[in-house]
Amino acid sequence: MDKKLILNKTKEFVRRKLEGEGSGHDWWHIVRVYNNALDIAKQTENVDCFVVQLGALLHDIADHKFGYSDEDRRKIILDFLKTLKVQDEIIEEVVYIANNISFKGGTNKHELATIESKIVQDGDRLDAIGAIGIGRAFSYGGYAKRTMYNPNLREENEKEIRECCDSDTISHFYEKLLLLKDLMNTEIGYKKAQRRHEIMEEFLNNFYAEWNGGI
């Protein structure tokens, strides 16, 4: 296999599919996840970097948030990679990554079986937190027509979300983003996540202070 050619063709394929997408799952999200995952992979022993690269590039193809099933995703990835004559065992590893790394609203309890899938998941989760994660949260909130913040959703404890109303974007921090640091798979991913987690905590403190007229 000409791995460089395959990666370049895959980048072209994914860019065409996702360029201009408006929910925060666009081509540049893929680029960042790719870079995150490859950096972790290069610092980890016994990793197939080619599988990590393909998995990162294809992880958001036919995403379930937009109505696609695991089988839809599998078929798209399988058909595409077969045209590039990628080995069957590698295709299966890439499909496994794409179908199993998503947070899925916290309902995904699958324990990843390969280091490559754990690294791609860490790369994806890193892009969901920190300054970029904040931007993506509000981008997706606008796409989904969510309210930015509804203080009626909470009692005095900001983390206790009531069932009175539709979720808002600030709630997403407590439902997912602030949980991700402690869900990282690799030591390198965890270290990277710590600073991004602090950025989100600082943002929320400033957000509430501004909301209440404190600053």
C-alpha positions in Angstrom: 0.0 0.0 0.0 1.1 3.6 -0.7 0.1 5.0 2.7 0.9 8.6 1.8 -1.4 8.4 -1.3 -4.1 6.7 0.7 -4.0 9.4 3.4 -4.0 12.2 0.8 -7.0 10.6 -1.0 -8.8 10.2 2.3 -8.2 13.8 3.3 -9.7 14.9 -0.1 -12.7 12.6 0.4 -13.4 13.8 4.0 -12.9 17.5 3.1 -15.5 17.2 0.3 -17.9 15.6 2.6 -17.6 18.0 5.6 -16.2 21.3 4.3 -18.6 24.1 5.3 -20.6 22.0 7.7 -22.0 24.3 10.4 -22.4 22.3 13.6 -18.8 22.2 14.7 -18.1 18.9 13.0 -16.6 20.3 9.9 -13.3 19.6 8.1 -11.2 21.7 10.5 -12.5 19.7 13.4 -11.2 16.6 11.6 -7.8 18.3 11.0 -7.5 19.2 14.7 -8.5 15.6 15.8 -6.0 14.2 13.4 -3.2 16.4 14.8 -4.2 15.7 18.4 -4.3 11.9 17.8 -1.1 11.8 15.8 0.8 13.7 18.4 -0.4 11.2 21.1 0.4 8.2 18.9 3.9 9.4 18.2 4.5 9.5 22.0 3.0 6.1 22.6 4.6 2.7 22.1 3.3 -0.1 19.9 0.8 2.0 17.9 -0.1 1.7 14.3 0.0 5.4 13.3 -1.5 4.6 9.9 -4.7 3.2 11.6 -4.8 6.2 13.9 -4.5 8.6 11.0 -7.3 6.9 9.0 -9.5 6.5 12.0 -9.1 10.2 12.9 -9.9 11.3 9.4 -13.0 9.1 9.0 -14.3 9.2 12.6 -17.1 11.7 11.8 -18.3 10.4 8.5 -22.0 9.7 8.6 -22.3 10.8 12.2 -25.2 9.4 14.3 -26.1 13.0 15.3 -27.3 13.5 11.7 -29.4 10.3 11.5 -26.9 7.8 10.3 -26.5 4.3 11.7 -23.4 2.3 12.4 -24.1 0.2 9.3 -24.4 3.3 7.2 -21.0 4.5 8.4 -19.5 1.0 7.9 -20.7 0.8 4.3 -19.4 4.3 3.4 -15.9 3.7 5.0 -15.7 0.2 3.5 -16.7 1.2 0.0 -14.3 4.1 0.0 -11.2 2.4 1.5 -11.7 -0.6 -0.8 -11.3 1.7 -3.8 -7.9 2.5 -2.4 -7.1 -1.2 -2.0 -6.6 -0.8 1.8 -6.2 -4.2 3.5 -9.3 -5.7 5.0 -8.0 -5.9 8.5 -7.1 -2.2 8.5 -10.5 -1.3 7.2 -12.1 -3.2 10.0 -10.0 -1.4 12.5 -11.0 2.0 11.1 -14.7 1.0 11.1 -14.3 -0.1 14.7 -12.9 3.3 15.6 -15.7 5.3 13.8 -18.5 3.2 15.3 -17.3 3.1 18.9 -15.5 6.3 20.0 -18.5 8.7 20.1 -19.7 10.0 23.5 -23.3 9.5 22.4 -24.8 11.7 25.2 -23.0 9.6 27.8 -24.8 6.4 26.8 -21.8 4.8 25.1 -20.4 2.4 27.7 -18.3 0.4 25.2 -14.8 -0.3 26.5 -12.4 0.3 23.6 -10.3 -2.7 22.7 -7.4 -1.2 20.8 -4.8 1.5 21.6 -5.5 3.1 18.2 -9.2 3.6 19.0 -8.3 5.0 22.5 -5.9 7.5 20.9 -8.4 8.7 18.3 -11.1 9.0 21.1 -8.7 11.1 23.1 -7.9 13.3 20.1 -11.7 13.8 19.5 -12.4 14.5 23.2 -9.6 17.1 23.3 -11.3 19.0 20.5 -14.5 19.1 22.6 -12.9 20.9 25.5 -10.8 24.0 26.2 -11.1 27.2 24.2 -12.0 25.4 21.0 -14.5 23.2 22.8 -16.2 26.3 24.1 -16.5 27.7 20.6 -17.7 24.4 19.3 -20.3 24.1 22.0 -21.9 27.4 21.1 -21.6 26.7 17.4 -23.5 23.4 17.8 -26.0 25.2 20.1 -26.8 27.7 17.4 -27.1 24.9 14.8 -29.5 23.0 17.1 -31.4 26.2 18.0 -30.6 25.8 21.7 -30.9 28.7 24.1 -27.4 29.9 25.2 -28.3 29.8 28.9 -31.5 29.4 30.9 -31.0 29.9 34.6 -34.4 28.3 35.3 -32.8 25.0 34.4 -31.0 24.9 37.8 -31.5 25.0 41.5 -28.9 26.8 43.6 -26.3 24.2 42.7 -25.3 24.9 39.1 -24.5 21.3 38.5 -28.0 20.1 39.4 -30.0 20.4 36.2 -33.8 20.5 36.5 -36.2 18.8 34.1 -38.3 21.9 33.6 -37.1 23.1 30.2 -35.2 22.2 27.1 -31.5 21.9 27.6 -29.3 24.9 26.9 -25.7 25.2 25.8 -24.3 25.9 29.3 -25.9 22.7 30.5 -23.8 20.9 27.9 -20.7 21.7 29.9 -22.1 19.8 32.9 -23.7 17.0 30.8 -20.5 16.3 28.8 -17.6 18.7 28.5 -16.5 18.9 32.2 -16.6 15.1 32.4 -14.2 14.4 29.6 -10.9 15.1 31.4 -11.4 12.1 33.7 -12.5 9.9 30.8 -9.3 10.2 28.8 -7.7 6.9 27.9 -4.0 7.8 27.7 -1.7 9.6 30.1 -0.7 12.0 27.4 -4.3 12.8 26.6 -5.1 13.3 30.2 -2.2 15.8 30.7 -3.4 17.7 27.6 -7.0 17.7 28.9 -6.1 19.2 32.3 -5.3 22.7 31.0 -8.2 22.7 28.6 -10.5 21.7 31.5 -9.2 24.7 33.6 -9.9 27.0 30.6 -13.6 25.9 30.7 -13.9 26.3 34.4 -12.5 29.8 34.1 -14.9 30.6 31.3 -17.9 29.4 33.3 -16.9 31.5 36.3 -16.6 34.6 34.0 -19.8 33.8 32.2 -21.9 33.7 35.5 -20.2 36.8 36.8 -21.1 38.7 33.6 -24.6 37.2 33.5 -25.3 38.5 37.0 -23.7 41.9 36.3 -20.7 41.2 38.6 -18.1 42.2 36.0 
